[in-house]
């Protein structure tokens, strides 16, 4: 059996997350509060200023809650993973779980990533459900919408696209006519995981030069490639992740080639568990198996 731990990304945050964890891990909460400059407990449990869903605050909060969920799981079960993976932001939790970064380093990395991504103000994102990525690309090409990038390959029939707002609006009708069952604009401030995040990626790359990332003690999946990280190129892949699509379908395919893979999602909600189920179902339907 191969024990695989998965960590969710932005979009999994929920009010009240971490309620049962903060009191159990006061040392980590104190570190996070010091690095971030505000009370994470107040943000997650009370959110008096309505900030939890803003990128600047979502990413650090989710990293910490994911990390504490992992530590709590270790305390309760004593079971270390054999392989780890995370979706977008969750990749930092995977690196933490693999001991490539410490907790404080993880908070600092995610804080800076969130700052840079929150500064981006161009474009938006939309989920396209019911069309495979090749049909999406072909439809966008026919419409001359080469300004739109593929951002997340979440399942064979669930893809997120990024680009200028006006072009996303133009894409909706053609994609629906091509067979998309749903086209849903996402509540984000910019076109994440696309060429439009190049400045943020470049600045993050420079920031990474001052950060030490060790060799992971166990295999970690890279969102950029959908396969295992090369320890020598982790920093490069983390900066590229900001402008490149999250290859979740390929990541899951890589993981399922392991002997008897068993998946445990560690974080608020069950988004990745649902995606994995969706991948299985859509793949089976497409192949007739």
C-alpha positions as CSV (number, residue, x, y, z in Angstrom):
1,X,0.0,0.0,0.0
2,X,1.2,3.5,-0.9
3,X,0.0,6.1,1.6
4,X,-0.5,9.5,-0.2
5,X,-1.4,12.7,1.6
6,X,-3.1,15.5,-0.4
7,X,-3.4,19.2,0.5
8,X,-6.0,21.5,-1.0
9,X,-5.5,25.0,-2.3
10,X,-7.3,28.3,-2.5
11,X,-11.1,27.8,-2.6
12,X,-11.1,25.3,0.2
13,X,-11.1,27.9,2.9
14,X,-14.2,28.0,5.2
15,X,-15.2,30.3,8.1
16,X,-14.3,28.5,11.3
17,X,-11.6,26.3,9.8
18,X,-8.9,25.4,12.3
19,X,-11.3,25.7,15.3
20,X,-10.2,22.4,16.8
21,X,-6.6,22.8,15.9
22,X,-5.4,26.3,17.1
23,X,-5.5,25.4,20.8
24,X,-3.6,22.2,20.3
25,X,-0.7,23.8,18.4
26,X,-0.1,27.1,20.2
27,X,3.6,27.2,19.2
28,X,2.8,27.0,15.5
29,X,0.0,29.5,15.8
30,X,2.3,32.0,17.6
31,X,4.9,31.6,14.8
32,X,2.3,32.3,12.2
33,X,0.9,35.3,14.0
34,X,4.4,36.8,14.4
35,X,5.3,36.3,10.7
36,X,1.9,37.5,9.4
37,X,1.5,40.4,11.8
38,X,-2.1,39.5,12.7
39,X,-4.1,37.0,14.6
40,X,-4.8,33.9,12.5
41,X,-7.2,32.6,15.0
42,X,-9.3,35.8,14.8
43,X,-9.1,35.7,11.0
44,X,-10.3,32.1,10.7
45,X,-12.8,31.9,13.6
46,X,-14.3,35.5,13.6
47,X,-13.1,37.3,10.5
48,X,-14.6,40.6,11.7
49,X,-13.3,42.5,8.7
50,X,-14.4,39.9,6.1
51,X,-10.9,39.2,4.9
52,X,-10.7,35.4,4.8
53,X,-11.7,35.1,1.1
54,X,-9.1,37.7,0.0
55,X,-6.0,36.1,-1.6
56,X,-3.7,38.1,0.7
57,X,-5.2,36.4,3.7
58,X,-6.6,33.2,2.3
59,X,-3.3,31.6,1.3
60,X,-1.4,32.0,4.6
61,X,-4.5,30.9,6.6
62,X,-5.0,27.8,4.4
63,X,-1.3,26.9,4.6
64,X,-1.4,27.0,8.4
65,X,-4.7,25.1,8.7
66,X,-3.5,22.4,6.2
67,X,-0.2,22.2,8.1
68,X,-1.9,21.8,11.5
69,X,-4.3,19.2,10.1
70,X,-1.2,17.3,8.9
71,X,0.5,17.5,12.3
72,X,-2.7,16.6,14.1
73,X,-3.1,13.5,11.8
74,X,0.4,12.4,12.6
75,X,-0.2,12.8,16.4
76,X,-3.4,10.7,16.1
77,X,-2.3,8.0,13.7
78,X,1.5,8.0,13.8
79,X,1.3,7.3,10.0
80,X,3.8,9.2,7.9
81,X,3.0,9.4,4.2
82,X,4.9,7.7,1.4
83,X,4.2,10.4,-1.1
84,X,2.7,13.9,-0.9
85,X,0.9,16.3,-3.3
86,X,-0.9,19.6,-3.1
87,X,-3.1,21.6,-5.4
88,X,-1.5,25.0,-6.1
89,X,-1.0,26.6,-2.7
90,X,-1.3,23.0,-1.3
91,X,2.1,22.2,-2.9
92,X,3.8,24.2,-0.1
93,X,2.1,22.0,2.5
94,X,3.4,19.0,0.6
95,X,6.9,20.3,0.8
96,X,6.4,21.0,4.5
97,X,5.1,17.4,5.0
98,X,8.2,16.1,3.2
99,X,10.5,18.2,5.5
100,X,11.8,20.2,2.5
101,X,10.7,23.4,4.4
102,X,10.0,24.1,8.0
103,X,6.8,25.6,9.3
104,X,8.0,29.1,9.6
105,X,9.7,29.0,6.2
106,X,6.4,27.8,4.7
107,X,4.5,30.7,6.3
108,X,7.0,33.2,5.0
109,X,6.9,31.7,1.5
110,X,3.2,31.7,1.3
111,X,2.9,35.2,2.8
112,X,5.1,36.6,0.0
113,X,3.4,34.5,-2.7
114,X,0.0,35.8,-1.5
115,X,1.3,39.4,-1.4
116,X,2.5,39.2,-5.0
117,X,-0.5,37.4,-6.3
118,X,-2.9,39.8,-4.5
119,X,-1.1,42.8,-6.2
120,X,-2.0,41.4,-9.6
121,X,-5.2,43.1,-10.8
122,X,-5.5,42.1,-14.4
123,X,-8.0,39.5,-15.6
124,X,-10.0,36.8,-14.0
125,X,-10.7,33.0,-14.1
126,X,-13.6,30.8,-15.1
127,X,-14.3,27.1,-14.7
128,X,-15.5,25.2,-17.8
129,X,-17.3,21.9,-17.0
130,X,-18.3,19.3,-19.5
131,X,-15.7,19.9,-22.2
132,X,-12.2,18.3,-22.5
133,X,-9.2,20.6,-22.7
134,X,-8.6,19.9,-26.4
135,X,-12.1,21.0,-27.3
136,X,-11.7,24.1,-25.1
137,X,-8.4,24.9,-26.9
138,X,-9.9,24.3,-30.3
139,X,-12.9,26.5,-29.5
140,X,-10.8,29.3,-28.2
141,X,-8.6,29.1,-31.3
142,X,-11.6,29.3,-33.6
143,X,-12.7,32.4,-31.8
144,X,-9.3,34.0,-32.0
145,X,-9.1,34.1,-28.2
146,X,-5.4,33.3,-27.9
147,X,-5.3,35.7,-24.9
148,X,-6.9,33.0,-22.7
149,X,-4.6,30.5,-20.9
150,X,-5.4,27.1,-19.4
151,X,-5.0,27.5,-15.7
152,X,-6.1,24.3,-13.9
153,X,-6.6,20.8,-15.4
154,X,-8.7,19.6,-12.5
155,X,-10.4,16.6,-14.2
156,X,-10.8,15.4,-17.8
157,X,-14.0,17.5,-18.0
158,X,-13.3,20.3,-15.5
159,X,-10.8,22.9,-16.6
160,X,-10.2,26.4,-15.3
161,X,-9.2,29.2,-17.8
162,X,-7.5,32.5,-17.1
163,X,-7.4,35.7,-19.1
164,X,-8.7,39.3,-19.6
165,X,-12.3,39.6,-18.3
166,X,-13.7,40.8,-21.6
167,X,-12.2,37.8,-23.4
168,X,-13.6,35.4,-20.8
169,X,-17.0,36.9,-21.4
170,X,-16.6,36.5,-25.1
171,X,-15.6,32.8,-24.6
172,X,-18.6,31.8,-22.6
173,X,-21.2,31.4,-25.5
174,X,-18.8,29.6,-27.9
175,X,-17.8,27.2,-25.2
176,X,-21.4,26.5,-24.2
177,X,-22.3,26.0,-27.8
178,X,-19.3,23.5,-28.1
179,X,-20.9,21.4,-25.3
180,X,-19.8,23.0,-22.0
181,X,-22.4,22.1,-19.4
182,X,-21.3,25.0,-17.1
183,X,-19.2,28.2,-17.5
184,X,-18.6,29.8,-14.1
185,X,-16.6,32.9,-13.4
186,X,-14.5,32.5,-10.3
187,X,-14.3,35.1,-7.4
188,X,-10.6,35.8,-7.8
189,X,-8.8,39.1,-8.3
190,X,-6.6,38.2,-11.2
191,X,-5.8,35.7,-13.9
192,X,-3.8,33.2,-11.7
193,X,-1.7,30.5,-13.3
194,X,-1.3,32.3,-16.6
195,X,1.1,34.5,-18.5
196,X,-0.5,37.6,-16.8
197,X,1.2,36.6,-13.6
198,X,4.7,36.9,-15.1
199,X,5.7,39.9,-12.9
200,X,4.6,38.2,-9.7
201,X,6.5,35.0,-10.7
202,X,9.7,37.0,-11.5
203,X,9.5,38.8,-8.2
204,X,8.8,35.6,-6.3
205,X,11.8,33.9,-8.0
206,X,14.0,36.6,-6.7
207,X,12.5,36.2,-3.2
208,X,13.2,32.5,-3.4
209,X,16.9,33.1,-3.7
210,X,17.0,34.1,-0.1
211,X,15.1,31.0,1.1
212,X,16.6,27.6,1.9
213,X,14.7,24.7,0.6
214,X,16.1,21.3,1.5
215,X,15.9,17.9,-0.2
216,X,12.5,16.3,0.4
217,X,12.5,13.2,2.5
218,X,9.9,11.6,0.4
219,X,8.5,12.2,-3.2
220,X,6.6,15.4,-3.8
221,X,4.4,16.0,-6.9
222,X,5.1,19.2,-8.9
223,X,2.0,21.0,-10.2
224,X,3.9,22.3,-13.2
225,X,4.9,18.9,-14.5
226,X,2.4,16.5,-12.9
227,X,5.3,14.3,-11.9
228,X,7.8,14.1,-9.1
229,X,9.9,17.1,-8.1
230,X,13.6,17.1,-9.0
231,X,15.1,18.3,-5.7
232,X,17.5,20.5,-7.7
233,X,14.7,22.5,-9.4
234,X,12.1,23.0,-6.7
235,X,12.6,26.8,-6.5
236,X,12.3,27.1,-10.3
237,X,9.1,25.0,-10.3
238,X,7.6,27.1,-7.5
239,X,8.1,30.3,-9.3
240,X,6.8,28.8,-12.6
241,X,3.7,27.5,-10.8
242,X,2.4,31.0,-10.7
243,X,2.3,31.3,-14.5
244,X,1.7,27.7,-15.4
245,X,-1.3,25.4,-15.2
246,X,-1.9,23.1,-12.3
247,X,-1.7,19.7,-13.9
248,X,-3.9,17.9,-11.4
249,X,-5.1,15.1,-13.8
250,X,-1.5,14.2,-14.6
251,X,-0.6,14.4,-11.0
252,X,-3.3,11.9,-10.0
253,X,-2.3,9.7,-12.9
254,X,1.3,9.7,-11.7
255,X,0.1,8.8,-8.2
256,X,-2.1,6.0,-9.3
257,X,0.8,4.2,-10.9
258,X,2.1,3.6,-7.4
259,X,1.3,0.2,-5.7
260,X,-2.1,0.2,-4.1
261,X,-2.4,4.0,-3.7
262,X,-4.6,5.2,-0.8
263,X,-5.4,9.0,-0.6
264,X,-6.0,11.1,2.4
265,X,-6.9,14.7,2.1
266,X,-5.6,16.9,4.9
267,X,-7.2,20.4,5.1
268,X,-10.6,21.9,5.3
269,X,-13.2,20.3,3.1
270,X,-13.0,17.5,0.5
271,X,-12.4,19.3,-2.7
272,X,-9.5,17.1,-3.9
273,X,-11.3,13.9,-2.8
274,X,-14.2,15.0,-5.0
275,X,-11.9,15.8,-7.9
276,X,-10.2,12.4,-7.6
277,X,-13.6,10.7,-7.7
278,X,-14.5,12.8,-10.7
279,X,-11.3,11.9,-12.5
280,X,-12.0,8.2,-12.0
281,X,-15.6,8.6,-13.2
282,X,-14.8,10.7,-16.3
283,X,-11.8,8.5,-17.2
284,X,-13.9,5.4,-16.9
285,X,-16.6,6.9,-19.1
286,X,-14.1,8.0,-21.7
287,X,-12.4,4.6,-21.9
288,X,-15.4,2.4,-21.4
289,X,-13.8,0.7,-18.4
